[in-house]
Amino acid sequence: MKYISTIAFLFCFNTLASAQSIVDLTKPMKCSEVEAVMGYFSNTHNEKPVWVGKTVHNTHMTLLMNKETRSWTMVEYDSRLACVLGAGEEKSGSDPSFGVSAQR
């Protein structure tokens, strides 16, 4: 029995160790005109831009945050369309103005 368990463990470990490539995934996203998306999160959740970056694909990423409720939304957009990439509450990091420490 130990022999079978050891073989099973080694097989699983080998499979995990060799699965280190980056893969393309598809996930459903909510998208609309830039003004509609940004306006929704500003008006409904009181989230404001705290960071903006330009991507290699000539789009922009913006992190919206509400410092009181600790909600956040990451949006990617170009000149006409914006898509929500993710959203949640709180954050990891050490920005003292947000009031959350990276160490938990």
Secondary structure in CASP SS format (residue, H / E / C, confidence):
PFRMAT SS
TARGET T0000
AUTHOR 0000-0000-0000
METHOD secondary structure of the structure
MODEL  1
M C 1.00
K H 1.00
Y H 1.00
I H 1.00
S H 1.00
T H 1.00
I H 1.00
A H 1.00
F H 1.00
L H 1.00
F H 1.00
C H 1.00
F H 1.00
N H 1.00
T H 1.00
L H 1.00
A H 1.00
S H 1.00
A C 1.00
Q C 1.00
S C 1.00
I C 1.00
V C 1.00
D C 1.00
L C 1.00
T C 1.00
K C 1.00
P C 1.00
M C 1.00
K C 1.00
C E 1.00
S E 1.00
E E 1.00
V H 1.00
E H 1.00
A H 1.00
V H 1.00
M H 1.00
G H 1.00
Y H 1.00
F H 1.00
S H 1.00
N H 1.00
T H 1.00
H H 1.00
N C 1.00
E C 1.00
K E 1.00
P E 1.00
V E 1.00
W E 1.00
V E 1.00
G E 1.00
K E 1.00
T C 1.00
V C 1.00
H C 1.00
N C 1.00
T C 1.00
H E 1.00
M E 1.00
T E 1.00
L E 1.00
L E 1.00
M E 1.00
N E 1.00
K C 1.00
E C 1.00
T C 1.00
R C 1.00
S E 1.00
W E 1.00
T E 1.00
M E 1.00
V E 1.00
E E 1.00
Y E 1.00
D C 1.00
S C 1.00
R C 1.00
L E 1.00
A E 1.00
C E 1.00
V E 1.00
L E 1.00
G E 1.00
A E 1.00
G E 1.00
E E 1.00
E C 1.00
K C 1.00
S C 1.00
G C 1.00
S C 1.00
D C 1.00
P C 1.00
S C 1.00
F C 1.00
G C 1.00
V C 1.00
S C 1.00
A C 1.00
Q C 1.00
R C 1.00
END
